[in-house]
Amino acid sequence: MAVNASIVTRDNEKIAEPSGNIYESIVVIGKRARQIAAQQKEELNSKLAEFASSVDNLEEIFENREQIEISKFYERMPKPSTVAIEEFVDGKVSFRSPEEEEEA
């Protein structure tokens, strides 16, 4: 049976530790994952824009190996949520809460 690398048991206490609250940590991770996804989408779109043509010839679409390889590369990349969790647990994500800003 093959094991999916994206399915990993995570320690909730490790995730909650940086913020002190599991729910706040999940919100921060979610926001970071959206940032990563938007960045990856922008990169992919800019690379694929080079292949855009005004004429949509069906044969050209199926024959463009370089375009297919770029798409496959992005499909194989780790999911944005996985990257965001790793960054958060490793302390690579900075965040602040509105309550802290009001006190300062």
C-alpha positions in Angstrom: 0.0 0.0 0.0 1.4 3.4 -1.0 1.7 6.1 1.7 0.8 9.6 0.7 3.5 12.0 1.8 1.0 14.8 2.3 -0.8 12.8 5.0 1.2 13.3 8.1 0.2 13.1 11.7 1.1 16.4 13.3 1.5 17.3 17.0 -1.2 19.8 17.8 0.9 21.2 20.7 3.8 22.0 18.3 1.4 23.9 16.1 -0.3 25.7 19.0 3.1 26.6 20.6 4.1 29.7 18.6 0.7 31.5 19.1 -0.4 29.9 22.3 -3.7 28.9 20.7 -4.3 26.1 18.1 -7.1 28.1 16.4 -5.0 31.2 16.0 -2.2 29.0 14.6 -4.5 27.5 12.1 -5.6 30.9 10.9 -2.0 32.1 10.5 -1.1 28.9 8.6 -4.2 29.3 6.4 -3.3 32.9 5.5 0.3 31.8 4.8 -0.9 28.9 2.6 -3.0 31.3 0.6 0.0 33.6 0.1 2.1 30.7 -1.1 -0.7 29.4 -3.4 -1.1 32.9 -5.0 2.6 33.2 -5.5 2.8 29.8 -7.2 -0.2 30.6 -9.4 1.4 33.9 -10.4 4.7 32.1 -11.3 2.9 29.4 -13.2 0.8 31.8 -15.2 3.8 34.0 -16.1 5.7 30.9 -17.3 2.7 29.6 -19.3 2.0 33.1 -20.8 5.1 32.6 -22.9 3.2 29.8 -24.7 0.0 31.7 -25.3 -0.9 32.1 -28.9 -3.7 34.0 -30.7 -4.5 30.9 -32.7 -5.6 27.8 -30.8 -4.4 25.0 -32.9 -5.4 21.7 -31.3 -2.2 20.0 -32.5 0.0 22.7 -31.0 -1.6 22.3 -27.6 -0.9 18.6 -27.5 2.6 18.8 -28.9 4.0 21.5 -26.6 6.1 19.3 -24.3 7.9 22.1 -22.5 4.5 23.6 -21.4 3.4 20.1 -20.2 6.7 19.7 -18.2 6.2 23.1 -16.5 2.7 22.1 -15.5 3.8 18.7 -14.2 6.6 20.4 -12.2 4.0 22.6 -10.4 1.7 19.7 -9.9 4.5 17.8 -8.1 5.4 20.6 -5.8 4.3 20.3 -2.1 0.9 21.7 -1.4 0.8 25.2 -0.1 -0.7 24.1 3.2 2.1 21.6 3.8 4.7 24.3 3.2 2.9 26.8 5.4 2.7 24.3 8.3 6.4 23.5 8.1 7.3 27.2 7.9 5.1 28.0 10.9 6.4 25.2 13.1 10.0 26.1 12.1 9.4 29.7 13.2 9.8 31.1 9.7 6.4 32.9 9.7 6.0 36.1 11.6 2.6 37.2 12.7 1.0 39.6 15.1 -2.5 39.9 16.6 -4.6 43.1 16.7 -4.8 42.8 20.5 -1.0 43.1 20.8 -1.0 46.2 18.5 -3.6 48.0 20.6 -1.6 47.4 23.8 1.6 48.8 22.3 
